[in-house]
Every structure is written in C-alpha cells, then in structure tokens.
Amino acid sequence: MLQKTTFGIIGSGKMSEAIISGLISKKLVHPKNITATGPRQERGTELEKKYNIATAQNNLIAATRDIIILAVKPQVVNKILNELKEKISKKAIIISIIAGISLEKISTSLGCNQIVRSMPNTPGRINKGITVWTCDKQITRQKRRKIALLLSALGEEVFVEEEKYLDMATALSGSGPAYSFLFMEALVDAGVRIGLPRYLSEKLVIETVIGSGQYAKESKNHLAQLRNDVTSPAGTSAEALYQLDKTGFRTAISEAVSAAHKRSLELGK
C-alpha cells in the first residue's frame, strides 16, 4: 500500500529516525522514496549512511512528497509552518507528531485540509511504541488505512474520533516513558540503598517492569486484581504499598499527568 508513496520527513531527530527505521525494517517503504530534512548537515549525513535515504537542509524539498511528516519541536513550529505555507500540494497528506499543535492550526497555516495529528512515544524507536492519532474528515477510509499502516511501523496505533484525546494521550503515553524511567531509576537506587550491586538492581528492575507490563497486557484481570494477587496480608508488598500511599504516590502521578496535559494545551496556543 505504501510502496509507491513518497515521504518527506521535516525534522531529523530521534522520532524521525524511529519512523524511518520502522518503515524500512518492515519493508513498507523503499529507502529511495524517503527524504528527511533538518538544519544540521552532519545529522543528515548520518541518516544517509545508516538508512540509504535522501536528506537535505531545505525543508521545501520534503514538502513536495506524497506524505509529509512534521517532526519538529513545538517551539519552532510557527517558523516551519510559515516556511511551508502554500508550498505543499493539495493532494498531500500531512502527518504531525508535534505536541499540542491542533489540526486547525496546521490546516489554516498551510492551506491544506488532509491533516493527521498523532502522538507516538519513544518505545517506537524499537517498534514497541503506541501512537494515538486522529485526522480531518476529508481523509478517506482508504487513506486512513494507509496512515494506520505507516504508524504501525512504530508499534501499535489507536485511532480516535475526537481531537481532544490527543492532548490527553500526550500527557499519558507521550510523556509516559519519562515517568516510567524515573520510577525505574528510583527502584534501582532503592535496591542499591538496601545493599544490592547496581548492575543486579538494574537488571531486576528492568526485567520486572517488562514482565509486569506483558503480564498485564495478556491478563484478563483488572490491574487492581493483579496488584492484590502480589499482596499477601501483612507481607512485604502490603507494607511497601502502604508507604507509597502514605507518601501520596497516586496523587503525585495524577498531578504530574494533569500538569503535562495542561502544558500540551498551552503549547497549542
């Protein structure tokens, strides 16, 4: 479905590379059909050598492709949109992975109406991510299938009808790896504190988190039930969970996600 489609990726950061890697490794797109642009020539050279794609520093080169992926920081999005205004074909599909930037803003700025807004996360770099996305109503069902296939290069993809869920997904799954890594780091340090060698503490934490996530995914039980199954009366887990609740663990997580959601909405303004 994507073999004859040309791709222009504006931005050459880590998520851009994840998309390039996924498309090529899954043989969805031939490298010759991918062009990535960015301000740093040395980064372009690196991507050329690694993936055999075309690169450039001029964003207008990528803007001539069938599908254009906007993968820049929110702080520079206005500059990029102004640069691309009226330079993109009306037939092109534009996929944004920029946090907080609405469909309307992109459509109005570029004068195009085939816009996709998506929020991937960093595990997409190993094809284990999850991407939440939505699009303008002008995009047909057939084109949606093509977009879903493209986004599957990063892992799982979930389509939502309402755009408001994108800012929520940004706060939860988009920023979620940061919360997870912080929690894992804290667990490793806690293991070291009680006497474990750091290498062993790190291995135990990483494998425990991977296993717990996979177990939760495959289990039909509620997460609370899975937690209860590990928690024996007056046992070690019960004592640890009591201390977490006592120190406001749940509230801290909730407030963190709410703050990220608020920030995503602010970026859109």
MARDOZA-988509 format. One record per residue (C-alpha): residue in one letter; residue number from 1; x, y, z. Coordinates in nm, 3 decimals. Example, Ala and Ser with C-alpha at 12.3 -4.5 7.8 and 13.67 -1.06 7.14 Angstrom:
2
r_k_u_v_w
A_1_1.230_-0.450_0.780 .
S_2_1.367_-0.106_0.714 .
END
This chain:
269
r_k_u_v_w
M_1_0.000_0.000_0.000 .
L_2_0.293_0.235_0.068 .
Q_3_0.549_0.106_-0.183 .
K_4_0.486_0.375_-0.445 .
T_5_0.430_0.654_-0.190 .
T_6_0.699_0.917_-0.140 .
F_7_0.771_1.050_0.210 .
G_8_0.909_1.381_0.325 .
I_9_1.010_1.399_0.691 .
I_10_1.068_1.750_0.820 .
G_11_1.287_1.721_1.126 .
S_12_1.572_1.475_1.175 .
G_13_1.551_1.395_1.546 .
K_14_1.508_1.066_1.730 .
M_15_1.138_1.017_1.646 .
S_16_1.205_1.093_1.280 .
E_17_1.473_0.825_1.281 .
A_18_1.234_0.584_1.453 .
I_19_0.982_0.636_1.171 .
I_20_1.250_0.591_0.904 .
S_21_1.385_0.279_1.071 .
G_22_1.038_0.128_1.116 .
L_23_0.927_0.192_0.758 .
I_24_1.244_0.041_0.616 .
S_25_1.285_-0.253_0.857 .
K_26_0.924_-0.362_0.799 .
K_27_0.976_-0.316_0.423 .
L_28_0.680_-0.083_0.399 .
V_29_0.872_0.179_0.201 .
H_30_1.184_0.169_-0.018 .
P_31_1.461_0.396_0.119 .
K_32_1.480_0.582_-0.214 .
N_33_1.125_0.711_-0.151 .
I_34_1.217_0.880_0.179 .
T_35_1.360_1.230_0.213 .
A_36_1.441_1.377_0.554 .
T_37_1.529_1.740_0.614 .
G_38_1.686_1.920_0.908 .
P_39_1.918_2.211_0.986 .
R_40_2.228_2.002_1.069 .
Q_41_2.417_1.866_0.770 .
E_42_2.614_1.618_0.983 .
R_43_2.288_1.464_1.108 .
G_44_2.165_1.432_0.750 .
T_45_2.486_1.258_0.650 .
E_46_2.446_1.019_0.942 .
L_47_2.093_0.923_0.833 .
E_48_2.201_0.885_0.470 .
K_49_2.477_0.640_0.561 .
K_50_2.263_0.444_0.805 .
Y_51_1.942_0.411_0.600 .
N_52_2.038_0.497_0.242 .
I_53_1.772_0.771_0.223 .
A_54_1.794_1.119_0.075 .
T_55_1.847_1.415_0.308 .
A_56_1.859_1.792_0.270 .
Q_57_1.867_2.109_0.475 .
N_58_1.596_2.275_0.268 .
N_59_1.253_2.178_0.406 .
L_60_1.083_2.266_0.078 .
I_61_1.238_1.956_-0.080 .
A_62_1.049_1.731_0.164 .
A_63_0.735_1.939_0.110 .
T_64_0.696_1.804_-0.246 .
R_65_0.631_1.444_-0.134 .
D_66_0.302_1.249_-0.115 .
I_67_0.307_1.218_0.264 .
I_68_0.478_1.486_0.470 .
I_69_0.562_1.420_0.833 .
L_70_0.611_1.720_1.060 .
A_71_0.852_1.612_1.333 .
V_72_0.987_1.934_1.481 .
K_73_0.975_2.087_1.828 .
P_74_0.662_2.290_1.920 .
Q_75_0.885_2.591_1.984 .
V_76_0.979_2.619_1.614 .
V_77_0.651_2.509_1.459 .
N_78_0.539_2.860_1.361 .
K_79_0.862_2.920_1.171 .
I_80_0.825_2.587_0.988 .
L_81_0.457_2.640_0.903 .
N_82_0.531_2.988_0.765 .
E_83_0.812_2.845_0.556 .
L_84_0.585_2.575_0.409 .
K_85_0.275_2.791_0.359 .
E_86_0.122_2.737_0.013 .
K_87_0.424_2.525_-0.087 .
I_88_0.253_2.189_-0.033 .
S_89_0.034_2.006_-0.284 .
K_90_-0.339_1.996_-0.201 .
K_91_-0.322_1.620_-0.256 .
A_92_-0.051_1.566_0.004 .
I_93_-0.126_1.409_0.342 .
I_94_0.040_1.590_0.630 .
I_95_0.110_1.395_0.948 .
S_96_0.210_1.592_1.255 .
I_97_0.378_1.436_1.557 .
I_98_0.418_1.777_1.723 .
A_99_0.283_1.800_2.079 .
G_100_-0.005_2.039_2.133 .
I_101_-0.046_2.170_1.777 .
S_102_-0.406_2.136_1.655 .
L_103_-0.539_2.017_1.321 .
E_104_-0.695_2.359_1.267 .
K_105_-0.369_2.546_1.323 .
I_106_-0.180_2.330_1.076 .
S_107_-0.460_2.337_0.818 .
T_108_-0.504_2.715_0.842 .
S_109_-0.130_2.784_0.833 .
L_110_-0.058_2.559_0.535 .
G_111_-0.380_2.596_0.338 .
C_112_-0.426_2.218_0.330 .
N_113_-0.710_2.001_0.459 .
Q_114_-0.564_1.649_0.466 .
I_115_-0.406_1.673_0.810 .
V_116_-0.329_1.395_1.059 .
R_117_-0.239_1.468_1.418 .
S_118_-0.060_1.192_1.606 .
M_119_0.126_1.132_1.929 .
P_120_0.380_0.848_1.926 .
N_121_0.616_0.767_2.211 .
T_122_0.984_0.680_2.234 .
P_123_0.949_0.297_2.251 .
G_124_0.856_0.341_1.886 .
R_125_1.232_0.350_1.828 .
I_126_1.230_-0.028_1.879 .
N_127_0.885_-0.080_1.724 .
K_128_0.730_-0.119_2.072 .
G_129_0.556_0.217_2.096 .
I_130_0.194_0.319_2.082 .
T_131_0.064_0.606_1.869 .
V_132_-0.269_0.778_1.920 .
W_133_-0.396_0.966_1.614 .
T_134_-0.687_1.147_1.453 .
C_135_-0.742_1.328_1.125 .
D_136_-0.953_1.570_0.926 .
K_137_-1.283_1.433_0.800 .
Q_138_-1.169_1.492_0.441 .
I_139_-0.931_1.196_0.468 .
T_140_-1.100_0.889_0.320 .
R_141_-1.125_0.548_0.480 .
Q_142_-0.875_0.408_0.231 .
K_143_-0.623_0.678_0.319 .
R_144_-0.682_0.610_0.689 .
R_145_-0.576_0.250_0.630 .
K_146_-0.257_0.376_0.468 .
I_147_-0.190_0.607_0.764 .
A_148_-0.256_0.327_1.013 .
L_149_-0.008_0.107_0.828 .
L_150_0.252_0.382_0.836 .
L_151_0.209_0.445_1.209 .
S_152_0.226_0.071_1.279 .
A_153_0.595_0.100_1.190 .
L_154_0.637_0.241_1.542 .
G_155_0.434_-0.030_1.718 .
E_156_0.063_-0.023_1.796 .
E_157_-0.166_0.256_1.673 .
V_158_-0.502_0.375_1.803 .
F_159_-0.738_0.599_1.605 .
V_160_-0.967_0.837_1.800 .
E_161_-1.254_1.041_1.658 .
E_162_-1.214_1.339_1.892 .
E_163_-0.902_1.553_1.876 .
K_164_-0.918_1.642_2.246 .
Y_165_-0.785_1.295_2.326 .
L_166_-0.452_1.382_2.160 .
D_167_-0.355_1.628_2.435 .
M_168_-0.455_1.369_2.693 .
A_169_-0.252_1.100_2.517 .
T_170_0.043_1.339_2.504 .
A_171_0.028_1.366_2.883 .
L_172_-0.019_0.994_2.941 .
S_173_0.154_0.782_2.676 .
G_174_0.361_1.053_2.506 .
S_175_0.529_1.157_2.831 .
G_176_0.470_0.816_2.991 .
P_177_0.816_0.676_2.917 .
A_178_0.969_0.962_3.119 .
Y_179_0.756_0.870_3.421 .
S_180_0.842_0.503_3.373 .
F_181_1.216_0.568_3.351 .
L_182_1.206_0.788_3.660 .
F_183_1.018_0.517_3.853 .
M_184_1.266_0.255_3.734 .
E_185_1.560_0.475_3.827 .
A_186_1.415_0.525_4.176 .
L_187_1.366_0.149_4.215 .
V_188_1.724_0.079_4.111 .
D_189_1.853_0.335_4.361 .
A_190_1.633_0.184_4.630 .
G_191_1.782_-0.158_4.559 .
V_192_2.131_-0.016_4.589 .
R_193_2.034_0.153_4.915 .
I_194_1.941_-0.179_5.076 .
G_195_2.263_-0.343_4.956 .
L_196_2.222_-0.481_4.603 .
P_197_2.502_-0.425_4.350 .
R_198_2.385_-0.164_4.100 .
Y_199_2.416_-0.394_3.797 .
L_200_2.196_-0.653_3.968 .
S_201_1.944_-0.399_4.095 .
E_202_1.913_-0.255_3.744 .
K_203_1.863_-0.596_3.584 .
L_204_1.599_-0.695_3.841 .
V_205_1.408_-0.369_3.790 .
I_206_1.413_-0.373_3.409 .
E_207_1.303_-0.735_3.381 .
T_208_1.036_-0.688_3.648 .
V_209_0.887_-0.389_3.467 .
I_210_0.896_-0.563_3.127 .
G_211_0.740_-0.878_3.270 .
S_212_0.473_-0.689_3.465 .
G_213_0.369_-0.492_3.158 .
Q_214_0.345_-0.803_2.941 .
Y_215_0.158_-0.990_3.213 .
A_216_-0.091_-0.705_3.248 .
K_217_-0.137_-0.694_2.870 .
E_218_-0.210_-1.067_2.845 .
S_219_-0.415_-1.099_3.162 .
K_220_-0.793_-1.058_3.161 .
N_221_-0.792_-0.931_3.520 .
H_222_-0.820_-0.570_3.636 .
L_223_-0.491_-0.404_3.733 .
A_224_-0.611_-0.378_4.092 .
Q_225_-0.666_-0.755_4.097 .
L_226_-0.317_-0.816_3.963 .
R_227_-0.179_-0.594_4.239 .
N_228_-0.384_-0.775_4.502 .
D_229_-0.252_-1.110_4.378 .
V_230_0.101_-0.999_4.473 .
T_231_-0.002_-0.852_4.807 .
S_232_-0.018_-1.105_5.091 .
P_233_-0.174_-0.997_5.425 .
A_234_0.088_-0.834_5.647 .
G_235_0.353_-0.916_5.388 .
T_236_0.635_-0.721_5.229 .
S_237_0.428_-0.591_4.936 .
A_238_0.148_-0.476_5.170 .
E_239_0.395_-0.277_5.378 .
A_240_0.558_-0.123_5.071 .
L_241_0.222_-0.025_4.918 .
Y_242_0.113_0.130_5.247 .
Q_243_0.421_0.352_5.246 .
L_244_0.359_0.454_4.881 .
D_245_0.000_0.552_4.958 .
K_246_0.110_0.727_5.277 .
T_247_0.354_0.945_5.083 .
G_248_0.099_1.037_4.815 .
F_249_0.226_0.819_4.531 .
R_250_-0.105_0.805_4.342 .
T_251_-0.172_1.175_4.386 .
A_252_0.176_1.267_4.264 .
I_253_0.124_1.064_3.945 .
S_254_-0.219_1.214_3.886 .
E_255_-0.089_1.568_3.935 .
A_256_0.206_1.503_3.703 .
V_257_-0.020_1.381_3.422 .
S_258_-0.257_1.675_3.475 .
A_259_0.036_1.918_3.456 .
A_260_0.156_1.757_3.132 .
H_261_-0.196_1.781_2.986 .
K_262_-0.217_2.149_3.077 .
R_263_0.121_2.211_2.917 .
S_264_0.013_2.037_2.597 .
L_265_-0.288_2.267_2.576 .
E_266_-0.063_2.569_2.637 .
L_267_0.170_2.466_2.354 .
G_268_-0.127_2.470_2.119 .
K_269_-0.180_2.838_2.190 .
END
